[in-house]
Amino acid sequence: MKKTILFLPVFLSSLVRADAQQDTIPTLQEVIVKTSRMNANGKFIPFSYSILDSSQMARQNGRTVPELLDGTAGVFIQKTSHGGGSPFVRGLTGNQNLILIDGIRLNNAIFRFGPNQYATLIDPLTVERIEVIKGTGSVQYGSDAMGGVINIITRSPEFSSTPRWSGNVNLRLTSSAMESSFRPQVNYSSSRFAFQVSGGYSDFGDLRGGDTTGFQRPSGYMQQTLETKAKWDAGNGWLMTAGLQGVKQQMVPLFHKYRLENFRQNFSDPLERGMVHAQIQKDFRGKKIQQITFQFAHQKLNEQRITQSGNSSNISFENDQLKSFSLQSEAVWKLSPHWNIRTGIEWNQDKVFSKRNQLNTTTGTTVARRGLYPDGASFSHGAIYHLQQFQKGKWQLEGGLRYHWYHIRLEETTLGKILVRPNALVYLLGGSFSLRENWVLFGNLSSGYRAPNIDDMGTLGIIDFRYEVPSYGLQPEKTLNKEIGVRYQSGQWRWSGSFFHSSLFNLINRVKTSEVISGYNVYIKENNERAFIRGFEMESRYQFNSHFSIQGMMTYLFGQNITRNEPVRRIPPFNGMVNLNYRVSDFSIGLNWETATAQRRLAQGDKDDNRIPSGGTPGFNVFHLYAGGKWKQLQYQLFFNNLTNTDYRKHGSGINGMGRSVSVALRYGF
């Protein structure tokens, strides 16, 4: 399909005008973006962002958080498996994007270079809002924010004037036994104290593809979740928040390993994440210092992988565990009505435990082997950052610095203790200018980085279609992002578009050696590449009248590896989305169209990847219909997925998308 066909409906949503009277049109409220770390009015932020709020999530048939992000400008979701989902932000994925949960790092010392599944370890029903900051974020949040930052903001209990109990029960079903989910929640609120408790169980059956694909077996898995959060207003500006999250997935198979590599077994069981966190916040009134915040978090990650190739009598049991502690402290000053300052300090420590056992089914003997990572490896890092914002008249200027220091300790039997200290200094300069009442010109220049982690340095074993060996002496990857864009916001129309160019330096690259182990080519990592990614993205929403709205986005990326003189690997194709929505009272109905062109620009790594068809990934057009409403205490939603039963696959994925099906979501409040 030609790109011009995609441009037409998206730009129609941008350029159309309505003749309805102003007082009949609901206002598109301006948003305040938390992830900018300056709590700024979104209209004047000097870099690109996207907001996924509750109304947009209600129009998505999102089983997982990555699936909720589908259709976000600048974001493309790759699925290695049905239990996976890795967001690409401006062409980068895995540990080159930073994922936060309520401002707390999900990224850790064993986040992989390429696509990973960890964003699925967040219950989408606990999510209130998702903010995506693109092309920047290292000054605000540290390592890994080369492509951008995804901040997943979970629901919080609300205070009430009188004590009250409430709750809800959620049920989701998808045809062909592709999903059965049940999740109850109980809430308590009073004037000073509030809490919520929820838990859930999901049985995700084998995914049925479109047209000629049929069921993709095995691809289904099971999931259990638990979440609590409490808030206490202690008076005099003191607010305390604490919570617990837990997600456990079982029997999560890698479908393409069964289909393409003749594995008898290849699945994770269990794959689980837990987090406890607490925050103390003090607000000051009428003083130059406005707020002080202290935050603590402890996370655990546990993954066991069970693999057996088709002709082997050996079953491999790999277990990786990670314990992570983090502390943050931050202060906010308002030196004048126009000048804000934010300064903070952070400390994080990850500890990795990794083991591997091999069972011979013929002899019944078990042999202990070195784990995927050095057992007992640690990854400690701290930072101090400083941000300033100045706004006066038509101008808003932002700038900041962050100094980050690291201490990575690995111990190998043959090499002994290895210490690496890859420190980094990054900066942000940005500004916006109000051209007219509703038009804002914005731009920024920001540097970013990603410190090498334990996955980069200590990996030993089979990853995807290759065998990796440890690499030491690696240095941080770096990026320099330049962006200029225009933003329009009025009562009924919101539009933004930007051009950007990211220069990538010192990239960590897998280098193929002459060795072969167990039939897999052996790779080692080196800082030896330079590249760039440039592109354009646009998103728009127009409210015609009190009933009808149209929303759209499109993203174009071009990536070139300068060192290799070939395309950057896994660059998403030109893609877009258009949503038409009609609402009457408590009932709404709408149509989603998602589309992507074929991706024929392939790096050699893409050509070697058995998940990518020979010659590249075909383009697709997929249509979804949804309807939903409210009757008394019951909220209901119907999703008619992939109306034309199209066979399609997101570029780089290991499994095809869902075929024609029906999903039902019910929520009963009490």
FENUR-V960889 format. One record per helix or strand of 3 or more residues. SS is the DSSP state (H for helix, E for strand). FROM is the first residue (numbers start at 1). TO is the last residue. If there is no record, write none. Layout:
SS,FROM,TO  SS,FROM,TO
This chain:
H,3,15  H,22,24  H,42,44  E,49,52  H,54,58  H,65,68  E,75,78  E,86,89  H,94,96  E,98,101  H,118,120  H,124,126  E,127,134  H,138,141  E,148,154  E,164,174  E,179,189  E,193,204  E,221,235  E,238,250  H,255,261  E,263,283  E,289,309  E,314,336  E,339,360  E,366,370  E,378,392  E,395,412  E,416,420  E,424,434  E,439,450  H,454,458  E,461,463  E,466,468  E,477,489  E,493,517  E,520,543  E,548,561  E,575,584  E,587,596  H,604,608  E,620,631  E,634,641  E,661,669
